[in-house]
Amino acid sequence: MRRRRRQGNDQADVNMTPMLDIVFILLIFFIVTATFLQEQGIDLRPPPPSDAPPDEPNPVILVQVNDQNQVFVNQDATSQFRVMAAVQRIRAEQPNSAVLVEVADDSEHGTLVYLVDELRANSIPVSIARAEAEQ
């Protein structure tokens, strides 16, 4: 006696309705519980005009480093290690002055880092600018 194998066309169907219900319930849950942040905008309106005369800008101490790593403080040549003394001498006369370090493209990076670190360590406001290339 042979047993015959049944060849059935039974295809298993998966009912997707319960899964869709769960997905929609989770979606509603997350939408309801989500907190939406109110982004702060920037006020772009200029301040109202003032009747007071404009303040005189603070004087600037110019520290220049050329492409041969020569350092100048207000057009006077000095060593990079003496810049702090020269700046403090000028700031004794003009206490609100800031320092602008103007650096040539071919100067050494270490010179700039040393100067900026020294000035910032002594709480002197420093800005860095690229020197204009001579034509």
VENDAFEN-V250230 format. One record per backbone hydrogen bond with DSSP energy under -1.0 kcal/mol. NH is the residue of the N-H (numbers start at 1). CO is the residue of the C=O. If there is no record, write none. Layout:
{{NH | CO} {NH | CO}}
This chain:
{{20 | 16} {21 | 17} {22 | 18} {23 | 19} {24 | 20} {25 | 21} {26 | 22} {27 | 23} {28 | 24} {29 | 25} {30 | 26} {31 | 27} {32 | 28} {33 | 29} {34 | 30} {61 | 98} {63 | 100} {64 | 72} {65 | 102} {66 | 70} {69 | 66} {72 | 64} {73 | 76} {74 | 62} {76 | 73} {78 | 71} {82 | 79} {86 | 82} {87 | 83} {88 | 84} {89 | 85} {90 | 86} {91 | 87} {92 | 88} {94 | 90} {97 | 94} {98 | 59} {99 | 125} {100 | 61} {101 | 127} {102 | 63} {103 | 129} {104 | 65} {107 | 104} {112 | 108} {113 | 109} {114 | 110} {115 | 111} {116 | 112} {117 | 113} {118 | 114} {119 | 115} {120 | 116} {121 | 117} {123 | 120} {124 | 119} {127 | 99} {129 | 101} {131 | 103}}
